[in-house]
Amino acid sequence: MSNQPAPARLTGIAYLPRWLGGTLCYVVFGLGGLISSLTILPILRFWPGTTTQRIARVQYAVHIMFKGFVRMLTWTGLIKVTHGDLQPLKDAQGVIVTSNHPTLVDVVVLISLMPNTSCIVKQGIWRNPFMRGVVSSAGYIPNRGADLLLADCKEVLNRGNNLIIFPEGTRTVIGKRVNDFARGAANITIRTQSDLLPLLLKTNCVGFSKQESWYQLPRRTIGMHIEVGEKLPYLRYDATAGGDAKMARKMTRDLEEYYKQQLDKYL
Ligand SMILES: CCCCCCCCCCCCCCCC(=O)OC[C@@H](O)COP(=O)(O)O
């Protein structure tokens, strides 16, 4: 949780503009996803160039769209994003970027800050007609069987793209600092020999959580403060010493501990 005090809760008629604004955000997101995946994104994707250039172009376009969308979320009072020094994130290349996952809009906020980034996306989104076009044009990775996943991740990281992973796998349960971490992020880091950069999302109130319906719009403005944590080099987990699986377990434990510690300061 962020250390800023939670803002007032809108009730009665005061909630109306928030509701209208929030509903408009959903409409713009849906239409934006649908229309861009039928127009600008395929043009950028199929315009001549190397695969790397073409994917970079689409990811940059999605980054700009999400920047605009975060502006809209801010303007309608749904969220207010602040951040510490983002230079390490701007310099990151071919790095696994992990984050805790308090809200529905986390990935949108993160990609609005990172121009050249892939992420692992759950299967449901690949079946969603509003989002499927965007995620496939942008070269995002479907969360599927371990071997296929690892091969896809290698390709992305070799291109110099970063890869966002939420080790919790799903949004944080209300009242917890983080859910138990899955071992995927550590496994991918160790097996692709990449470094891992942890991001911390510190929110000051509940909203857009997994325990609410997606159409329950936050009555308080969610203050979200983003901090870049300390880089975790894969070399610290020498797989030759203990074997991949054992090292991945250890790295997962360390990472989860680190998140708990860092987020504790803000509870
Ligand atoms: C200017 C408007 C631009 C709008 C463009 C819309 C493009 C749609 C691209 C979809 C990119 C993927 C976004 C996924 C957001 C999302 O749904 O993430 C939440 C999940 O992690 C939560 O997982 P869970 O907690 O398990 O429900």
PDBQT file of the ligand as one rigid body, heavy atoms in Angstrom, charges set to zero:
ROOT
HETATM    1  C1  LIG A 301      -6.413   4.277 -26.312  1.00  0.00    +0.000 C 
HETATM    2  C2  LIG A 301      -7.053   2.971 -25.997  1.00  0.00    +0.000 C 
HETATM    3  C3  LIG A 301      -6.161   1.819 -26.145  1.00  0.00    +0.000 C 
HETATM    4  C4  LIG A 301      -6.854   0.547 -25.890  1.00  0.00    +0.000 C 
HETATM    5  C5  LIG A 301      -6.130  -0.590 -26.433  1.00  0.00    +0.000 C 
HETATM    6  C6  LIG A 301      -6.696  -1.876 -25.982  1.00  0.00    +0.000 C 
HETATM    7  C7  LIG A 301      -5.820  -2.999 -26.339  1.00  0.00    +0.000 C 
HETATM    8  C8  LIG A 301      -6.059  -4.245 -25.589  1.00  0.00    +0.000 C 
HETATM    9  C9  LIG A 301      -4.770  -4.967 -25.384  1.00  0.00    +0.000 C 
HETATM   10  C10 LIG A 301      -4.796  -5.932 -24.290  1.00  0.00    +0.000 C 
HETATM   11  C11 LIG A 301      -3.485  -6.048 -23.582  1.00  0.00    +0.000 C 
HETATM   12  C12 LIG A 301      -3.576  -6.860 -22.363  1.00  0.00    +0.000 C 
HETATM   13  C13 LIG A 301      -4.235  -6.151 -21.235  1.00  0.00    +0.000 C 
HETATM   14  C14 LIG A 301      -4.717  -7.099 -20.250  1.00  0.00    +0.000 C 
HETATM   15  C15 LIG A 301      -5.319  -6.454 -19.046  1.00  0.00    +0.000 C 
HETATM   16  C16 LIG A 301      -5.774  -7.502 -18.129  1.00  0.00    +0.000 C 
HETATM   17  O1  LIG A 301      -6.850  -8.021 -18.195  1.00  0.00    +0.000 OA
HETATM   18  O2  LIG A 301      -4.875  -7.845 -17.194  1.00  0.00    +0.000 OA
HETATM   19  C17 LIG A 301      -5.388  -8.311 -16.010  1.00  0.00    +0.000 C 
HETATM   20  C18 LIG A 301      -4.927  -9.673 -15.746  1.00  0.00    +0.000 C 
HETATM   21  O3  LIG A 301      -3.518  -9.714 -15.624  1.00  0.00    +0.000 OA
HETATM   22  C19 LIG A 301      -5.585 -10.066 -14.469  1.00  0.00    +0.000 C 
HETATM   23  O4  LIG A 301      -5.554 -11.420 -14.322  1.00  0.00    +0.000 OA
HETATM   24  P1  LIG A 301      -6.539 -12.067 -13.250  1.00  0.00    +0.000 P 
HETATM   25  O5  LIG A 301      -6.233 -11.398 -11.930  1.00  0.00    +0.000 OA
HETATM   26  O6  LIG A 301      -6.211 -13.527 -13.252  1.00  0.00    +0.000 OA
HETATM   27  O7  LIG A 301      -7.926 -11.775 -13.710  1.00  0.00    +0.000 OA
ENDROOT
TORSDOF 0
